[in-house]
């Protein structure tokens, strides 16, 4: 395998010492990394959507680990000393800049030769609480609480496929001995995502309503892709609390636009969603931002959960 493994840096040694592992020699660290990954390309992904790409594209040639554990809210991730050491000896790091600040800091300090920022592999946009066609009619809210650019690109199968293509090319460069397999696996994944995009296009083409309410603004790219409007209770921060005015606006909008459902997600409290739904006489359902797969997920992987999301949207929007 044409993969260069680096000597352990002072940062990794310090992290190992914090863990009570003592001072590691450069040789022993390199051997440990090789043993742990079984001689495969050692890839560290920041959270599930990127882990999925690495596993699908890398196949049998990569050993993939993730910094965000199943059920853990990725936005609030803090990097442990053990994970800092892990990032130092990785062959490749796959992350999405500006989604997880602690990860961004740790990656910047890492000496990994291959650092793949998913945000650089497609185009990002700014999204506020309202995203899509409906938002264009209400410009006074556009950009409110938008903060920076929306990182939730994986919820748009087209953008996700663009990221997959970039990840594939990066792995080819990092491990040229298996470039042909990475290229083949990338093509297979892109084809699968193209099929998912077609399912969404066909499934959401004819609906009674085009507006859906979510707990936080994770589905802006999806809404724009398929001619829908996402109205988020909160902004891009899933833990923020909505203002009283925002809640009143949502209740009025729900009546005006024939909204039937308030969506909540698996990794964040459903309290606010259920309160608004009860006050407005609406149903609640799950629309999963797929930031992690757990026993509560409606599917075992990205594609399965996206298909479940499509069914939930079709029901809520009155697909014909």
RALINGI-V101292 format. One line per field, one symbol per residue. ss: DSSP state (~ for helix, > for strand, _ for the rest). phi: phi as a letter, one per 30 degrees, with the letter a starting at -180 (. if undefined). psi: psi as a letter, one per 20 degrees, with the letter a starting at -180 (. if undefined). A space follows every 50 residues. Layout:
BEGIN
ss = ???
phi = ???
psi = ???
END
This chain:
BEGIN
ss = _________~~~~~~~~~_______~~~~~~~~~~~~___>>>>>__~~~ ~~~~~~~~~~~>>>>>_______~~~____~~~~~~~~~__>>>>_____ ~~~~~~~~~____>>>>~~~~____>___>>>~~~~____________>_ __~~~_~~~~~~~~~~~~~~~~~~_~~~~~~~~~~~~~~~~~~~~~~~~~ ~~~___>___>>>>_____~~~~~~___>>>>___________~~~~~~~ ~~~~~~~___>>>>______~~~~~~~~~~__>>>>______________ _~~~~~~~~~~~~~~~~_>_
phi = .cbccdddcddddddddedicidcdeddddddddddciidddcccdaeed eeddddddhdcbccbbdcdejddddcdcddddddddddcddbbcbbeicb eddeddddddcedcccceddcaccbdbcdcbjeddddbddcdididicdd dddddceddddddedddedddeddbddceddddddddddddddddddded eddcdbbdbccbcbdbdccddddddcicbcccdcddddcdcddddddddd dddeddcidcbccbbdcbeceddddddddcicdbacbddhdacbdddckc aeddddddddddddddcidc
psi = pmppprqprhghggghghikiapqqhghggggggghjkjrpoppqhrghh gggggghhciiqopqqhoqpipohhjppprhghghghhjqhqporopjgn hhggghhhiqjphoooohhiiapqrppbhppaghhhimihipipjhdbqp ilhiiohghhhgggghgghhhghhmhhkhhgggghghgghgghghggggg ghhjgoqhqjpqprgrmikgggghhkkrppopgrbioiiqpqrhhggggg gghgghjkpiqpprrhjqpjggghgggghikrrqrpopjliqpaiiqmri aggghhhhggggggghilp.
END
